């Protein structure tokens, strides 16, 4: 289905993207031009808050979500920025009607739209609302729709966790500013979950959503255990291809948030799971969901990336939680069998990068801790846990404890770490993860977005008594410096990329590291 003749200024929809198009996107033919604007009464006014840009089902889509104080018919207007003259949305603008539903948290309404038909490498401007009642104008820029791209992964902003929302918000905003100043062409911002401390506390959501960067770059939301206890998460984020069946909630779906979803971007299949639901067969349901999505869409993708909140190879306070022990039994073999390349997780507020894991075991016993290059064999998966992106809360690394979980003991090559993890790090400074997607490799890098100085709420408030590498024995490293970096050569189905069984790179292949 193509909208280019009906949606002026936007391009054709890629065929594979149409699978996840929402009713709002599919209904644009009835609501173009000023048709929706005339449906709104001139006297109507609405307070529009919480505007956030989200991912669509593919590169040519974006979702926009917001809160409204009224249920007046509303829309998103979008125009290529180059055609925005004197701030006016004229005949070049496309109009997408909003789906508006009652807000179960604030008593107002929440709205969402899927923008479709975007062209590659184009800057767009947009606004939400209706005639006479518009939001400010925001902009975003699409990247190429094929080939190399970068995305950023953020762990647990958890605004409010320190007890000081303003300090948490300052750290979160600073991480976004630092990360996007260093990576202005990043395609996606991927969440590790726990956007806020308390699920339905809108002051925390307001602080999380305050940075305009969240209206300029698409936020691929993930639900954490602090988000799941109410409906605010679902009302703030519209996600594509979402299955909201009962197994994907932990509790009553009418009062809690949940759902699994997927989307594609430049030959990467992203699958996002609600790991809060794990009991009563939910893990099996998640595995079936991943299986079905991979079966239907895996052939379109070069890489498969899973995202969920609870780090199964957790290094810190949650390492031996009973639910994590269960997930360690349920997930790894299935993920290996499904050809997953990378798993991104949050929850434990510390950074880890696993060894290559196959069927729940270290795939190559000779892989060294902190190796700068890993070549995956069939079924090999790398698991990454992100540290706090806001500084609102950190967890210290724990020693492996076989009395709590005999299957999660020490690494023979590095007994201070758990057997699964090549790198475990906690410095009590804010970080984020950059992932470079290339034709023959994934490059994963954990980068410092702060130092021991403010904004760093947990340190500022005395909740941590040391800061810096080596448990504070070494001075904090500068913003932008690298904590960890690894080049991952995924299995391509043709052998281990010409490598030996010991997964050692050949001498003439050092260029892969460049």
N, C-alpha and C positions, 0 to 999 in steps of 0.2 A: 504494500500500500504506500503510495507516495502522496505527500502533502504539498509539494513544492508549488503547485499551481493554486493552492488555496491558502497557503501560509506564506505570505510574501516575505522575501528576504531570507528564508530558511531553505535548507536543502532537502534532498530526498532521504527517506528513512531507509537504513540498511535492513535488508530482509530479515536477518537473524534477530534484530532488535525488536521486531514487532511482537514477538512472543510475549514480552512482559509489558506491553503498553497498557496503561491504565485506562479506565473509562474516560477520564478527563482528557487524555491525549486523543483517544479515538473519537471524541465528540466535538472536535474543534470545528468541523464543517458547519455546525449549526450556530456558532458563536463568534464569528469573525467581525472585524470592523467595530462599529459602535453598537452592535446589537445588544451586547450585555450591558453596556453602559446605560442604555436607555431603560433597562429593566430596573435600575436602581433609582429610587426616589431622590429627588434633588435634596430633600431635607435630611436624608439618612447620613449619619456619620458613624464611622467605625474606628476604633483604636486598633491598629495593626502592630503586633509585636512578635518577637521570636522568629523572625524570618530566617530561614536557613536553606542553603543550597544542598541538594543531595544527589546521589548517583541515580542514573536511569538504568534500564536493562542493557544498554550498550553505549557506545561512544557518542552517538548522535542524540542522546537524551540527557536531560537533567530534571530532577525533581525539585520543587520549591514547596516548602511547608511554612505555615505561620498560624498565629492565633488572631482571632478577631473578636471584638466585643459585640458584634451583631451578625446576624445571618443574612444580611443583604447580599444579593448575588455579586460575586467578586471574580477576579481574573488575574492572570499574569500577562503583561504585555512585554514582548521581546523584540528587539531590533538590532541588526548589526551596528555596532557602535559607530562605524564610519558613516552610517546613514542617519545618525541622531543629530539633528540640526537644532542648535540653540535649546537643547534639552527637550525637544518636542518629539513625541512618538506619533509619526505621521503615517502615510499610506504604506510605508515600508515595514511597519510593525505587524507582528503576528499576535493574535489574541487567543489565550487558552483559558477556558472557563474553569473555575475552581470547584472541587467537591468540598462541601461544607457540612460538618456534623457537629452535634452538640458536644461541648467540652465537659468531660466528667470530672475535671479537676478544678477549673476556675469558674465554671458556670457560664462561660461565654461559648465560643465556637472555635473549632480548629479547621483549617483549610489546607488543601494541597492541590498541586497541579503537576503533571508531567509535561515538560517542554519536549517536543519531538521535532525531528527534521533538521537538527543543527548541522552545520557544515564544519569541516575540519579546519584547524588553524585560523579561526575567526574569533574576533572579540565581539561579545554581545553585551548589550545593556538591557536591564529589565526592571520592572516595578510591579507591585501587587496592589490590589484594591479595586476601585471603580471610579467613574468620572466624578471629579470633585473631591475625591478622598483617596489619594495615592500615597504609597510609601515613598521614601527617597529612592532615587535610581541607583542601582548597583550594577556591577559588571563582572563578567567572567570570560575566560578565553579557552576555547577548545584547542587541543593539540592535534597532532597527526592521528589518523584513524588506523594506522598500521605501523608495524615496526617497533623500534625501541621507545620506551618511556620510563619514567620514574614515578614512584608513589611514596608517600610518607605514612608511617604507622606510629600511632600515639597510644601510650598506655595510661589508663586510669587518671584522667584529670581530677575526678571525684571532688568537685567543688563543694566545699563545706567540711571536708574531712579533718582539716586542722582545727576547726572551730572558728575560723576567721575567713568568711567568704571573700572579703575584699582581697586579702593576701593570696588566697588560692587563685582567685580570678586574675590577679596581677601576674602570677607565675605562668598560668595557662596562656594568657595573652602574649607574654614575652616569648614563650616557646614557639607559638605560632609565628610571631614576627621574626624570630631568629631563623626558624626552619624555612620559611618562605622567602626571606631575604637571600638565603643561601641557595634556595632551590625554586626560583620563581616560575619555572616551567613545569613544575610537578603536575601530574595529571589528577591525582586523587589524594584525599586525606582519609586514611583508614583508621577506624576506631578499634581500640582493644576493650572497650566497655567501661562501665562506671563513669559516665559523664558527670554524675552528681553523687552526693553522699546520701540523700534521702529522696526516694523516688518521686514523690508528688510535691516537693517543696519548690515552688516556682521562683523564689528569690535565687535559689541555687541555679536553676535553669536559665534565668535571666543573666546571671553572671557567666555561665558557661557560653551562652550564645552571644554575649556582648561583642566579641571581636568581629569586625567586618570581614576578616579573612574567611569566616564561615558563610559569608554570602558571595564570596568570590571564587572559592574552590569547593568542589563537591565533597561533602562529608559522608563517608560510607559508614553508617552507624552500626555499632555492635552493642547488644544488651548485656549489661553486667548485673551482678547480684544486688547492687545498690540501685539499679534502674528498674528492676523487675517488679517491685512491690506495689506499683500503681499504674495508671494509664497514661501518665505524662510522656513516657518514652514514645509510645505509639502515636500520641497526638503531636509530638514535636517532629517526628521523623517518618516520612513516607518512604518505604523501601520497595524495590521492584520484585516481582515474581515471588511474593511472600506467601508461604503456607502457614496459615494461622489455625491449623487443626489442633485439637486438644493435646496431642503428645508434645507439642512444642511450647507449652506453657507449664509452669510449675504452680499449679493451683487453679483457681477460678479464672478463666479467660475473660470474664466480664469485669473483673476488678484488677487484673494484673496484665503486664505486657509480655509479649513473646513473639514466636514465629521464627522460621528459618527462611532465608532468601538467597538468591543468586543473581549475578550479573556478569557480563563479559566486557572486557576492555582490552583491545589490541592483542587478541589471541591469548589472553589470560582469562581463565574461568575462575571467578571468585565465588566461594560458597560460604555463607555466614550462618552460624548456628547459635541457637539459644541454649547455651550449656547449663543454664540454671535448671532446665528440665533434664533430669538424668535418671530419676527413679521410675519404677513401675513401667519399665520397657521403653522409656524415652530415649535412652542411648541407642537402642536398636532402631527406633524410629528415625533418629538423626542419621544413622548409618544408611538406612534405606533411602532417606532423602538424598544424601550425597551420592549414593549408588544410582538413583534414578536420574539425577541431574548430570552426572558424568556420562551415563549411558546415552542420554539424549543430546548432550552438548559438548562432551569431551572431545569429540573429533574436530570441533571448531577451534580448539585451543592448543597452544603449544605447552602451556603450563597450567597446573591446577593449584590454587592457593586457598586454603581453608582459614577462616577467621572465627574465633570464639573466645569467650572471656577467661574461662578457668584453665590456667596453665597446668597441663598434666605432668610436665617435668619441672614442677615448681621448685625454686631453690630456697625459699624463705619460710615465712610463717605458715603458709598453706601447703607446704611440701607433703605432709602426711595426713591431710584432711581425709576423712572417710570417703567423701564424694570424689576427690581426686584419685584416691586409690582405686575406686570403681572405674573411673574413666580410663585409667592406665591399663586396666584389664580389657575394657570394651573397645577402645578406639584404635590403637596402633596397628594391629594386624589388618583391620579393615582399610585403614588409610593406605597402608602399603599395597594391599591388593588392588586398590582403586587408582594407583598411580599418582597419588598426591605428591607434589614437589616440596611445598613449603606450608607450614602451619604457624599462624600468628596468634598470640595469646596475651592476656593481661593478668589481672587479679592479684599478683604477688608483689607488685611494686618494687621489683628488682629485675635486672637484666640477665637473661640466659640465652645461650645459643647451644643447641644440642649437637652431639655427634650425629652422623648419619644413622638413623634408626630404621631397622627393618623388622616388621612383625614383633615390635616391642623389645628388640634386642639391639645392641650396638652392631651395626652391619660389618664393620671392619675393625677388629680388635687392635690393629696397629695404628688407627687414626690417632694422631697426637692432640693433646689439649691445645686449643687456640690455633689450630692449623689455619693458615691463610687461604687455603684452597682445598675444596672437597669435591671429589668426583663421585656422583651417586651411581650405584648399580641399580638393577631392577628392584623396585619396592623400597628404595631408600628415601627417607623423608627427613627434612630438617625442621626442627621446632624452635621457635623464637618467642621469648617472653619479654615484653617491654616494661621498662621502668616507669616511674611516675613522670608524666609530662608537665605537671603543674607544681610539684613540690609540696602538695598538700599532705602526703603521707608516704613514708618509705618503710619497708620491712628489711630487717637485717638478714643476711644469709645464715642458714642453719647448717649444722653438720649432719651428714647422713645418719639416720637413726634406724637401725634394723629392728629395734624392739617395737617400733611403731609400724614399720612396714618392712618386712624382711626382703621384699623384692625391690626396694629402692635404696640400696646400700651405696657404699663409697666407690668411686672410680679407681680401679687399680693403678692407673697412671697418675692420678692426682687425688689422693684419699680425702682431701678436704672438701671435694665436690661430690655431688651425686653422680652415679655411674653414667647417667644419660647425657650429662652436660659437658661439652667441650669448654664453655666459658660461663662463669657465674660472676656477676659484678654488682656491687653496691657501693656508691660513694656519697650518697645523700645529696646528689645534685640532679637537676632535671635533665632528661635526655629524650631523644626521639630516634626512631629507626627509619633509615632511608633504604629503599629497595630499588635497585636499577634492574630493569627487565631488558635483556639483550637476546639476540637470536640464539646464542650458544651458551648463555650463562645468566644466572641471577647473582647480583652483588648485594649483600646485606651488610649494612653499616650502622652501628649504634653511635650517635653523636651527642655531645654535650650541648644543651641549650641554655645552661646556666652554670654558675659557680656556687661557692658557699655563701656569697653575698645575696642580699635581697634582689629580686623577689624569690624567696625560697622558704615558704611558710613554716614547714616543720622544723627547719633549722633556726629561723628567726624567733620562733616561739619557744625554743628550748626543748622541743620534743625529741631532738637528736643531740647527743653530746659530743659528736665528732663529725667531721666532714672532710672529704677528699679521698684520694686513692689510698690503698693500704690501711684501711680503717682510720684514716686521718693522719697517718704518719707522713704522707707526702702532700705537698701543697696542691690545692685544687688546680686542675688544668683549665686552659682558656676555653671560652665559648667557641663552639665549632670544632673542637678537637675530637679525635676518634677514640672511643672506648674499645671497639671491636670492629673488625671488618673481615668478611669471608667472601670468596668467590666460589659459587656453587655451580658445577657443571651437571645439569640434570641428565638422567638416563634418557637416551634417545631411541631405545628399542633396537639399536644396532651394535650392542656391546658398550663397554664403558668408555666411549669416545676415544678408542684406541689406547686406553690406559692398561696397565698391568692389573693382575688380580689384587695387588696390594694397594691399588688406588693412588699410585704415585705419578705425578705429572712427568711426562717426558721432557728432556732438557730443552727441546726445540719448541715447547709449548708455553714457555714463560710469558709470551706475548698475551696470553689470555688474562693475565693479571693486570694488564694496562688499562 
